[in-house]
Amino acid sequence: LAYFVSQVMGTSQLRLL
């Protein structure tokens, strides 16, 4: 679960940038 959350958060940050 933590891995999935990390992937989502990482993707969100990239999209924001």
C-alpha positions as CSV (number, residue, x, y, z in Angstrom):
1,L,0.0,0.0,0.0
2,A,2.8,2.4,0.9
3,Y,4.4,1.7,-2.5
4,F,1.2,2.6,-4.3
5,V,0.8,5.8,-2.4
6,S,4.4,6.8,-3.1
7,Q,3.8,6.2,-6.8
8,V,0.7,8.4,-6.8
9,M,2.2,11.2,-4.8
10,G,5.4,11.1,-7.0
11,T,3.2,11.3,-10.2
12,S,1.1,14.1,-8.7
13,Q,4.3,16.2,-8.0
14,L,5.6,15.6,-11.5
15,R,2.3,16.7,-13.0
16,L,2.2,19.9,-10.8
17,L,5.7,20.8,-12.0
